[in-house]
Amino acid sequence: MGHFIHKYGVNRTIFLVTGDEKAYCTSTYGNLTNVFISPHWFAPEEDLALMSTCSDTIVTVGTFGWWGGFLSRGEVLHDRRSPTDHRPADVDCK
């Protein structure tokens, strides 16, 4: 989050948090004034639609986050320990 606050400025940065653990997201980020947590009644496809409107994205490892990053318009940040070689699954499963 600090990366984007530094890049755009604290007054120009709003974070949208999506995911399937809304209670955790609310307890972790709910007290921050520049964070919007998608409503608990949103279906995954609605969260993904919201992510696609973002100018930049911070994602966790997983198909949902990767699609959200792919569909968004800008920079995608992920944990540097995440795989980045994007090899086909059959290479990893031999």
C-alpha positions as CSV (number, residue, x, y, z in Angstrom):
1,M,0.0,0.0,0.0
2,G,2.9,2.3,0.8
3,H,4.1,2.0,-2.8
4,F,1.0,3.4,-4.2
5,I,0.6,6.1,-1.5
6,H,4.2,7.2,-2.4
7,K,3.4,7.0,-6.1
8,Y,0.1,9.0,-6.1
9,G,0.1,10.8,-2.7
10,V,-1.9,10.0,0.3
11,N,-4.8,12.2,-0.7
12,R,-5.1,10.7,-4.1
13,T,-5.0,7.0,-3.2
14,I,-8.0,4.9,-2.5
15,F,-7.8,1.2,-1.9
16,L,-10.5,-1.3,-2.8
17,V,-10.3,-4.6,-0.9
18,T,-12.0,-7.7,-2.3
19,G,-11.9,-11.3,-1.3
20,D,-13.8,-14.2,0.2
21,E,-12.9,-13.4,3.8
22,K,-14.7,-10.1,4.2
23,A,-14.7,-10.3,8.1
24,Y,-10.9,-10.6,8.0
25,C,-10.6,-7.7,5.5
26,T,-12.8,-5.5,7.6
27,S,-10.9,-6.3,10.8
28,T,-7.5,-5.7,9.1
29,Y,-8.3,-2.7,6.9
30,G,-11.7,-1.4,8.0
31,N,-10.3,1.4,10.2
32,L,-8.3,3.0,7.4
33,T,-10.0,6.0,5.9
34,N,-8.8,5.4,2.3
35,V,-9.9,1.8,2.2
36,F,-13.2,0.6,0.7
37,I,-14.1,-3.1,1.3
38,S,-16.5,-4.7,-1.1
39,P,-19.8,-5.5,0.5
40,H,-20.2,-9.0,2.0
41,W,-23.1,-9.8,-0.3
42,F,-21.0,-9.2,-3.5
43,A,-20.5,-12.4,-5.5
44,P,-17.0,-13.2,-6.8
45,E,-17.9,-12.0,-10.3
46,E,-18.9,-8.6,-8.8
47,D,-15.6,-8.4,-6.9
48,L,-13.8,-9.2,-10.1
49,A,-15.7,-6.5,-12.0
50,L,-14.7,-4.0,-9.3
51,M,-11.1,-5.0,-9.6
52,S,-11.2,-4.5,-13.4
53,T,-11.9,-0.8,-12.8
54,C,-8.8,-0.3,-10.7
55,S,-5.9,1.7,-12.1
56,D,-3.4,-0.4,-10.3
57,T,-3.7,-3.7,-8.3
58,I,-2.1,-5.5,-5.4
59,V,-2.8,-9.2,-5.6
60,T,-2.2,-12.4,-3.6
61,V,-1.3,-15.7,-5.2
62,G,-4.2,-17.4,-6.8
63,T,-6.3,-17.4,-10.0
64,F,-8.8,-14.8,-8.7
65,G,-6.1,-12.2,-7.9
66,W,-4.2,-12.9,-11.1
67,W,-7.3,-12.4,-13.2
68,G,-8.1,-9.2,-11.3
69,G,-4.6,-7.9,-12.1
70,F,-4.9,-8.9,-15.7
71,L,-8.2,-7.2,-16.1
72,S,-7.1,-4.0,-14.4
73,R,-5.5,-1.1,-16.3
74,G,-2.1,-0.6,-14.6
75,E,0.6,-1.8,-12.4
76,V,0.2,-5.1,-10.6
77,L,2.0,-5.8,-7.4
78,H,2.4,-9.3,-5.9
79,D,4.5,-11.0,-3.3
80,R,8.0,-11.3,-4.8
81,R,8.1,-14.9,-3.6
82,S,5.2,-15.7,-6.0
83,P,6.1,-17.7,-9.1
84,T,6.9,-15.5,-12.0
85,D,8.1,-17.9,-14.7
86,H,4.5,-18.8,-15.8
87,R,5.5,-22.3,-17.0
88,P,2.7,-24.6,-18.2
89,A,1.3,-26.8,-15.5
90,D,2.4,-30.0,-17.3
91,V,6.1,-29.0,-16.7
92,D,5.5,-28.8,-13.0
93,C,3.5,-32.0,-12.7
94,K,5.9,-34.4,-14.4
